């Protein structure tokens, strides 16, 4: 199982000092750890530049390798009168940078705010002519840049020239010179110091209007032969804006122009949002409700703030190939311009260091990471002796489920003798597991289709049962490409990716199809070279009842990767609209022997789930229900039947080279009172044809399954990397692990816990049987009671079990077992350890009663000590927790980085 997530290893060095390209000091600093990725900058004020604020100066010298002037180079300070410059403060700033070997940034040459009152007007207060302003602009830039030529390495040439809607800001510069003032400013700066880097800087850069306008401006400057080296994305953020996805979209858009990107004024408000802008003139009256934390942030707000700051720092590290500088806008919370703005009297907490100049917890996580080292983690299902023969079955459709574990919504295609199958992956990363077989019975996981973060940016806040739904895989014989189309349900919508060979494991970045609404899109590449997309969406007009949905069709231009023409509704409601059928979804369109067959799920994905089918002479219909419907269901069967399979539906068909037909579909194996822990699994049955239509299973027939099939021991990783079935909770921006030369997995304990809807340090696989054993060895030294590392059984952020090593409230080492349901701690048990250090071995076992037993040993061959009573799997079942997923079992580590 030699599968390495290359995308996840890109940024590992930044947060794991053991991998750094540079030697790290015993007491590491930000520039030690991140300096090989980008410049680590800070804005300093005049007191700090002069050395009088000694506490701040010590932090700046210790942690940063770049400085920018906060105010001393703005027009009103450095050029207060037309014939007078005041360089006293700017000279101190530059000298401070030179004395400390720092990359010095000048801020800023042209800005409408904090502009000297005389700059754009005559003695009577009227706007000067364009020629006069050009001369003043040139003289201003030449004088300042010329004074510091070769000393200041980069300049914010123009600041905040674009509005959020993409229009130019109606500043005095724009009123007199129009948009010409921007290229003139860059021209003048380059004339004086050809070696200095030149930047454009603005706030709200995640907004599409401003983003697109800045991209146009960059390209326009380049077309004029002018130099622009980087775009400064001011990082003025709040707890509710921007989203990581929005910010990343802009970051990549700017990088696509060939310019570098700088995060120039990073801070994040921890207070209620009043104004998302950065115009210092915008103020509002004081209200007590707008200053809710006059003394300190409560833990809940502090945790949220640190989690968001951590996620953005990881985003910057992820894109360190295009980001050259990250600059905090102030040294400590006490220095922030956001104190008293936009609400006078308000106390803010937006910066990397607190008012005591101590690093915030997310920084401590970078500076002093806590490590948990795991020995091999193995997952095993040991069969009963009577069931061993089932492993030798070779007839397709007789060994079920064909993909045990949470592998729902299967789609299948065949090319030659190769079959490929894919499944939904929800909010887990990588996304869309892909399988290969040559006989429809033995399936090997090739890995995942969406195995790069650029393909699957599922970040903070995404619900576990959100993310990727119902992928469809098809082969286009007209261009030799495989297509996979799917839905990013909680953001992004429908998109497709392509590859020329699924075995290579490299698929394209997504092409989104905003004109295709709803969910569950599927392709048909027709015999005549045309192609179509069918999808679930709302009906034309207002829905007539709850669950009233429709199937639509678009023609797809595969040569240009887009839809053409208008969409058309081809199924309204389902087989018999009079009966109010619900949730017609998961459509697949086939062209078989001159007839178009549209197959879809109906009835919702619960016990009333079914599969139905329609025919037409044209892909655009009209489609009529076949004589026999449904063609697959288990509804209406006795609830007390032995070994039930329920919820079957969401099927796809495939034809063998011999002309036989098979269907793959999802099903659920409940173990008690409707509870299931493996989620929706993939089943397969042969298809029969009757009255010119396919039938997967006659209504009333019972589906059976094969239990306790042997599996493993399967390692979650080897020395060569993670196993092909391994996955993470949401998309990791920065890797949380490394595999050392001994084959051990070294995990950095994240401050993100399992219940925070972020990206915890957790790696796992699906449970695929009720009886199983998962175990590992752990070397971890907890330092505080909230430091924890061990094994998890995870359904979602609110329902999970964790078992591992930690400290109790008195600081004593213990093995702790905790169960959580709907966000609440349900049960807790612990067993004391004699020492904090030393390796422990952990094990979780599932039994036929579907209870989980957790135990540990201090010796690899010693006796196991059970902690607490066996835990009923009901706690993390779909029946209890809701959602669509099964149970992830794996490893996890979290740390307390609070001051």
N, C-alpha and C positions, 0 to 999 in steps of 0.2 A: 504494500500500500504506500507507494512512493508519490505522495501528492503534497506539493509545497505551495502555499498561498503566497505567490510572489508579491501580490499587491499589498499584503499585510506586512511584509518584511521591509518595505521601503523606509518606514519611519521608525523602526524599532530602536535604532541607535540613540535617537533623541531622548527617549524616556528611560532607556536602560543603559546605565553607565558602562556596563560590562561590554557593550558593543560599540562604544564611541570610537570615532576615528582618531580622536586626540586623547592623550592621557588626562584623566580626571583627578583633580586634587582630592586629598583626603576629606576636605570640607568643600564640596563642589559648589560652584556658582552657576548662575544662568548662562553666562558667556562660556564657561567651561563645557556645559552640556549641550547648549544650543548653538554655540558660536560656529560650529562647522556646518550649520544648516543655513543660517542667515545672521545678519547683524542684529544684536539685541540692544534696542535703543530706548532712550527715555528723554522726555522734555524736562529741561531744568529752568528754574527761574533765576533772577539776578542774584538773590541771596545765596543760592547754591553755587552759581558760577563764581562768585567772589569768595567762596569758601567759608562763609559765615554760618551757614546752616550745616554744622559739622555732622549731625546724625544722618542727614540726607546725603551729604557728600560721601560718607563712608559706604552707604548702600550703592551709590552710583559707581564709585570706583571699584567696588567689589563685584558687582553683578553685570555691569553694562559695558559695551564696547563702542557705543555710538550715542551721541547726544544731538538734540535739536533745541534751538532757542524757542522758549515759550513765547516771550513777548518782546524781547529787547531788539529784535530786528524788524519789527513791524513799523510801518511808515510813521505813525504818530510818535514813536519813540526815537527812531534812528534819523528821521528827516523831518523834524518838527516845523521848520520854516524853509521856504524855497532856497534861500541862500545859506542855510545852516544845517550841518549834519552833527549829530551827537553820537560818536562811536564809543563812548566810555564804557557803557554796559556791554555792547557787542564785543569790544576788545577783550573784556574780562571773560566772556563766554568762550571765545575762540582760544584764548590762552589756556583756560581750564581744559579744553579738549586736547590741545596739543601737549600740555604737561602730562596728561594721563593716557596719551597714545590712542585717542578715540577718533572714529570716523565722524566728522563734524557736518551737520546739516544746517543750512541757512533757511529760516522760515520767517517771512515769505516776501517775495519781491513785489507781487501785485495782488492786492486784495481789497475788496470794496469796504470791508469793515476795518475798524481801527486805522483808517486812512487819515493822513494829515488833512485838516480842513481846507487848506489852501490848494491842494494838489490838482484839482480838476476845475477850479473856478478862478475868475479874475478878481480884481480888487472890489468890484461891485457885487460879487457873489454869483455872477452869471457863468455858465459853462464856457470854458475856453474853447478856442477853435481846435479842430483836429490836428492841425500842424503844431500848435503850441503844446497840446497834450502829448503828441508823439515825441517832441523834443524833451519835455519834462520826464516822460517815461524812460527815454533813452539815457538821459543824464542820471536819473535815479539808479537805474540798473547798472550802468557803466561804473558809477562811483562806488557803489556798495560791492558789487562783484569784483571790481578791480582792486579794491582795498584788500580783499581776502583771497585773491587769486592764488591757487595752489595750496591754500590752507583749508578753506571750506571745500569739501569734496563733492557736495551735492546741494542743489537749491530747489526749494519749492518755488517754481517760477510764477505760476498762476494758481490762485487758491479760490475754490468755490465759485466757478463761473457759470455753472449749469443748474437749472432748476430741476425739481423732481419729475416734471412732465417732459423734460428734454429740451425746453426752450432756454435761451440764454438769460441769465440774470440781468435785470434792468439796472445795472450799476451805472455810475457816472462814466466808467470806461466804455461800457457798451453804448450808452446814450450818445457819446461823442464820436467813438471810433467804430462802433459796431463790432462784429466778431473779429475784425482785423487786429484788435489789440492783443489777442492771444498769440498769434504767430509773430507779431512784432516783439512781444516780450521774450519769447524763446530765441528769436533772432538776436536781440540785443545781448542777452545773457551769454549766448554762445560766442559772440564776437569778442567779448572781454576775456573769457576763460574757456577756450576750446576743450580743455581736459575735464572740466567739471561736469558732473551728471546733472541732468535737468529733468524736473518732475512736474506733473500736474497733480493737484491735490484737491479732494472734495469729500463731502460727507454724504450719507444716504446713498452710497454707491450700489446698494442692493436693489434699488428701485429701477424697474425696467426702463422707464423713460430716461433717467439720468444715465444709466448704463449704456444704452444704445447711442445717446448723444455723445458721450465721452469716446466711445469707440469710433464714431464718425470723425470726431475732432482729432483723435490720434492719427487716423489714416490720412486726414487732410493735411496735417502738419508734415507727415512723412512724404506725401505727394509734392509738397512744396520744397522738399529737400531739407527740412528743418530737423534738428535733433530733439528727440524726446526719449529719455532713457527708461522712465518708470512712471507708473500711475500710483498715486498715493490714495489708498482706500482708507479714509478715516474710519476708525473703529469705534465710533460713539454708539453704544448699544444700550439696550435695556433688557429686563428680564423677559419681555414679551416681543422683542424685535431685535434684529432681523432673524429669520430662520437661517439655520446653517445652509440649507439648500439654496436659498435666495442669494446668500453671500457668496457661496461657492460658484454659482452660475455666473455672477458678475466677475469674480476673480478669473475664471477660465476665459470669459469673453475678453477681458483686458489682455490676458496673456496671449490670446490668439492673434493679437495685432503684432506680436514680436516684442512689445515692451515688457519690461519686468514689472512686478507688482510689489508694492510696499504697504504694510499695515502701519499707518502713520500716526494715528492719534487714538490709540486703543484705551478705552475705558468702558465700564458697564455700570449703568445706574442700577442700584438695588432698591430704588424707591418707586412709587407709582408713577407711571409715565404721564408727563404733562405735555411734553413737546419732543417730537422725534428729530427735530432739526438740530443745528449747531450754531444758529445765529445768536450771538451773545446779546443782541438788542432785544430779543424776545423774552419778556418776563411776565409773570402773572402774580397776582396778589397772594400773600401768604394765607394758607389754610392749614389748620392743625392736621387735617387728614392727609395732607400732602407731605407732611414731615413726621411719619409715624414712628421713626426710630431715632429719637434725639440723643440717646445714650449709646446704643449698640444694636446690631442686627440680631433678631432672634435666630435660633439655630435653623429653623425651617427655611428662612429666607437666605441665610448664609449658605446652607447646603445647596439650595437652588442656584445661587449666584456662582458658587465655586464649580458646580457641575457644568454650567454654561460656559464659564471661562475656560475650564479644562477642555471642553469640546471644541471651542474655537481655537485654542492653542494647538490642539491635535490637528485641526483642519490646516492651520498654518504649516505645521510640520509636514503633514501629508503633501502639501504643495510647495515644499522648500526648493523644488527644482525651478520654480518661477518666482517665488517670493525671496527678495534679497534683504529685507529689513522688517522687523516688527518693533514698533516703538510705543511704549506706554506714555500716555499724556499726563505726566506728573510722577513724582517719586512715591509719595505716600498719599493715603486718603486725605490727610490734612492739606495737601498741596493742590487738590483738584479744583479746577475751574467750576466744577459742578456744585461745589458748596455755594449756597446762596443763589444758584441758577437752576432753572428759571424762576425758582421761588425764593425770594430773599428770606434768610433765616433757616434755610433747610440744611441738614447735615447729611452728607453723602458718604458712600463707601465703595467707590468705583474702581480703585486701582489695585495694583499687584501687591503692594505693601500696606499694612494698616498704619494707624497713627503712631504706633510705637515702633514703626519701621521693621516689623516682623513680616516675613513672607506669608501670604494668604495660603490656606490649605492646599489649593490646587498647585501652587508653586512648590510647596513642601513635597508634594507627591512627585514632582519632577526632580527636586534637589536631593531628596532622601527617600527614594523608593524602597518599599518593603517587599522582600522576595519570598515566595514559596516555591520550593523545589519538589517536583513530583517524580517519583519513579514511574515505570511503565503502568499505564492504566489499561486494564483489560476488561472486556465485556464478554460474557459467556452464557449461552443457553445450552444446558445439558439435557438431552432428550430422555424419555423413558425408553427402556429397552425395546418395548413393543412398537415404538414409533420409529426406530432407526431405519427401517426399510423405506420409509417415506422419502428419505434423502436420495433414493435411487430412481424415483419416478422420472420418466422422460416424456410422457405424453402431455402436450400443452393443455392447460385448463384443468388438470386433475390435482394439482398441488396448489392449494390456496390458503392464505393470500399469496399471490406470486411475489409481491413486494411487502413483506410484513413490516409493521412500523408505520409511522406517520408519513405516508407517501400517497397523498390524495390526488384527485382530479387528473387521472392519467391521460396522456395523449401518446399515440404511437404512430410510427411510420416505418416502412420497409424500403430499402434500396438494395436490389440484388438479394444476397443472403443475409444482409445485416438489418437487424431490427433496432430501432432507437425508441426509448420511452422517457418521458419527462413528467414531473409532478410539481404541484404547488409547494411553495416554501415559506409563505407568509412573511413575518418580520425577521426571519433568521438569515444569516449571511455565511457563506455564499448562497446564492439563490438558484432555484430550479435544478434539483438533482437530475442527472441524465444517466441513463442505463443503456447497455448494449447486450444483445443476444443474437445468436445464430439459430436458435431452436425454439424460442418462445418459452422455454422452461428455465434455463440457467441464465441469470442476469448478472452482469458485472457493472458496478457503478463506475462510470468514467470520471466522475467528479461533479462539477456544477457548471451550468451554462453562464450564469452571471457571477463570475469569480473575480471581478475587479471592482473596487469601490466606484469607479466612474460609471459602471453599468448599473449599480444598485445603491444609490445614496440614501439609505434608510437610517435616519439619524434620530435625534432626541424626540421623545414623545410618541413615537409610532406604537400603536397597540400591537400586541403580539399576533393577533388574528387579522391584522391589516397586512400591508405589504403586497406580496406577489400571489395572485390568484390565477388558477386554471390556465397554465401555459399550453399552447398547441404547437406541435412540431410537424412540419411537412417538408417534402423535398420538391424543388422546382426543377424538372428535367430540362427546362428550356434554357437555364443558365448554370445548371450544376451546383446550385447552392441549397443548403438547408436553411429553412426559416423557422424561427420560433417567435410566436406572438403571444403576448400576455398583458395583464393589467397590473399596474402599480395602484392598488385600490385607494390608499390613503394619500396619494400625491403623485401627480404625473400623468396618470391615465394609461391609455393603451399604447404599446410600442412593440417594435419587432427588432430582432437581431439576426445575423446571418453568419454562416461559416461554410467553407467548402468541404470540411471533414470534421464531424463531431469528435472523432478520436483524438484530434490534435488538442482539444480543450481550449481553443481560442475562438471566441465569437466577437462580433463587432460591438461597438458601443450602440446604445439604443437609438432608433429612429422613432420619434413619437408621432402619433397620428391623432391630433386633437379633434379632427372631424369625426373620428370613430368614438362614440360615446359609450356609456355603460361599461359592461364587463364581459369577460369570457370570449374574446374574439378568436376566430378560427379561420384558417386559410383553405382555399381550394385552388390548386394550380391545374387548370383544365387542359384537356387534350388539344384544344385549338390555340394554345398560347395565352389565352386570357386567364385572369386570376380574380378571385373574389375574397372578401372578408365578410363573415357573418358574425354577429355579436348580439348580446342581450342589451336591451335598453328599455326605457319607458315607452309606453304605447304612444301613437299619434294622438294628441289631445290629452285631456285629463284622465288619469287612471279611474276606472269604474269601480274598483274594489281593492282592498288591501292585497298586495302581492300580484296585482295585474301588471304583467310585463309583456314584452314583445321581442321578436327576433327581427333584426334588420340586416340588409346586405349592402355592401359597397363594392364597386369594381375597383381592383387594385392594379396599378401600373407598376409591375415589378422592375421594369427597365429604369424607372426614375424613383422608385421607392415611395410612391404616394398613391392616395386614392384619386379616382377621377369620377366625374359625374355626380349625380345626386344619390343619396341613400334611399332605400325603399324598405318599408316594413313588409315582411313576408309571412310572419306568423303573429297573430294578435291573441294573446292570452294563453293559448295552448290547443289541445286536441278538440275540446268542446267548451267553447267560451261560455255557453249557457250555464255550465256547472261551476263557473268562476275558478278555473285552474290557476294555480299560483306558481310564481317563480319559474317560468319557462327560461331556461338558461343553458350554458354549456353547449352551444350549438356546434355541430360539425356538418359540413356539406360534402357530399360525395357524388361523383358522376360514374354510374355503373351501368354498363350495357345500354347506354343511350338514355337512361333515366337519372334525374337528379333526386337524391335522397337527402333530406334534412333530418338529422337526429338531434334530439335535445333532451335535457333533463326537465322534469316537471314535478311539482309537489313540494319543493323545498328539500334541503339536505337532511331532514330528520327522518323519522320512521315512515313517512308517507312519500318518500323519494321514489321516483320511477324514471324510466327512460321511454321516450315516445319517438315516433318516426312519421315523416310525411314524404310525399313524392310530388314531382312536377316535371314538366317537359322542358322547362327553362330554369336557370338559376334564379331568375327574378319571379318565378312562380307563374300562375297561382299554385300554391302548395295545398295538397289535400291530405288529411290523415289517412294512413294505411288502414286496411281492414282490421288488423290485429294491433291493438294498443291497450296497455303498455307492452313493450317488448322486454322489459326487465323491471321487476319490483319484488320486494318482500313484505309489502304492507298487507294488512288483513290476515296475516298468519297468526296462529296461536302464540301468545306472548310467552307461554311456558314451554315452548318447544325446546328440545335439548340443543345446546351449542348454537344459539341463534346467530345469524348474520343479518344486520339491519341496515337501513339507510342507503341501500344500493342504488346506484345511478351514476350520472355524469360519465358516460361511456364514450369510447372511441373504437372504431373498427379498423382492422387490418386484414389484408388478403395475403396468403402465403404464395410462394412461387408455384405451388401445386394447385392453386385455385381454391383452397380452403379458407374459411373466414373465422376470425376470432374477435372477441370484444374484450377490452380492458375497462374496468370501471371501479369506482370506489365502493367500499363497504365498511361496516363497523362491527367489531366483535365485542358486544357487551358481556361482562362477566357476572354482573349481579344488579338486578333492579335498574337496568339501563345504563349502569356505569361502564365507562371504558377509559382506558389509560393510553391506548396506542393511537387514538384518533382514527381518521379515515385512512384505510389501507387500500392497496391495489389488488384487485381480484381479476381473474381471467376465466372466460368460458368459451367453448366453441359456439359458433353461430350457425343456425340452420335457416334455410330459405323456404318460405311457404307463401303461396299466392303472390309471388314476385316481391316479397319483402323479407328483410332479415328479422330473425327472432333470436334474442340472446337467451331467454329462459321463459318457457310458458308460464303464464300467471298461475300461481298456486304451488309451483314447484319450489322446493326448499334448497337453498345454497348451503353447502357444508364446507368445513375448513379443516385443515390439518394442523393440529396443535403440537407444541413442544418439538419442533424441528431443530436439529442441532445447529449451533451457530458459535463460531469462535473457537478458542479464545481470540477475540479481535482487539488488537491494540488501538488506542485512540491516536497514538503517534508512534513513530520510530525515529531512529537517528536521521532518517532522510526527510522527515517532515510529518505533518498531520496526515491522518488517514483520510481516504477519499470521502468517507461519510461524515467527517467532523464538521461542525459549524459553530457559529457564534450567535449571540443575542444582539440583533441589529448589526448594522455595518460598522466595523471597527475602523476608525480614522487612523489610529496608530496601533501597532501590534502590542499586545499585552504579554507576549511570551517569546522565548527563545529556546531552542533545543541544544543542549551542550554536548560536548564530545563524548559524554558517557551515555547519551541517549535520554537524559533526564529533561523534563520540561521545566524551565525556570519561568515562573509567572510573576509579573509585577502586581502586587495587591492594589486594586483600584479603590479610590475613595467612593466610587459608584457602587451602590448596593443593588441587590436583585430587584428591589421594589421601586426603583427610581425612574424607570422608563428611559434609561440611557443605554450605554454600552458597558455592562459590567465585565470584569475580567473573568470570563467563563467560557469554557470550551466543552462541547458535548456531542452526543449522538442520540438517535432515537432508541427508546426501548421498543423491542419488537416481539416480546413475548411476556406473558404474565410471570413465568418463572425465569429468573436470570440471576447472575452474580456479576457485580462490578466492583473492582478493587484496585487500590493503588497504595504506594508508599509516599509519605509526606515528610519533608524536612522544613519546618517553619518555626520561627521564634516570635511569638506575639509579644508586643511591647505594651499594648494598651488593651483594655477589655473589648473594644470594638474591632481589633485585629482578628481576622478569622480566615482560615483556609481549610478546604476539605472537599467533600463530595456533595453534589446537589441532585435532586430530582425536581425538575422545573416544568411547570405547565405554562405559567405566565407570570407577570410581575406581581400578581396578588396571591397566587396559589403555588406554593413550592415547599420543599423540605430541604434543609441544609444540615450537614453533619460534619463537624471538623474540630480543629484545635483552636483554642482561644484562651483568654484569661477571664475569670469570673470578676465580679464587682470588687473583690478584695485583692485582685491582682494575682490570683493563684491559677496555675495552668489546669485546664480541664478539656475533656472531650465533650462537646456540646451538640445536642440534637434539638432542632427547633422545627416546628411545622407552622405554616402560615396558610390561612384561607381567607379569601376576600380582603386581603390586606391586614388581617389581624393575626397576632401570635396566638395560636391555639394551644400548643403543648410545648413543654420544654423539659429536657432531662439532661443530666450531665454526669460524668464520671471523672474524679480527680486524677491528675497525673502527678508523678513524683518530681518531675523536673520540667522546666520551660523549654529547654533545648532537647535535642535527641529526636530521632526519626520515629514516626508512628505509622502503622499500617491500617487502612480504612477499608471497610467493605459494606456494601448494601446487597441484600438478597431479597428477591421477590419469590413468593411461594404460590402454590395453587389456590390458596384462599385470597390471593392478591393483597397480601400484606407485605410491607417492606420492613426488614429487620436490619438495624445498623449496629456494627460492632467494630472493635479496633484491637490491635495488638501492638506491643512495643518491640516485638521480635518477628522477623519474617517467618519463623517456624514455631512461634509461641502460641499460647492459647488465646482465643478470641474472647473479648469481653463485650457483651451486649450492653448497649446504652439505651435505657428506656424500654418501653413496651413496643412491640411491632406496630407500625403505622398503617392504617387502612389506606389503600390506594384511592378509596373514595374521595379523600381529601383533595386530590389533584386530578380527578376525573373530569371529563367534559361535562358530565351531568351536574357536577358541583360547580366547576369553575366557569363553564360556558366556553364559547369560542370554538375553534375548529382544529386545534392542534393536539398532538399526543404528548408524551412525556420525554423530556430531554434528561439524560443522565450524563454527568460529567464532573469536571473539576472547576473550582472557583476559589478566588481569593479577594478579600477586601481589607482595607486598612483605614485606620483612624489617623488623619493628618491634621487634625485641629491643633491650634496652638495651645 
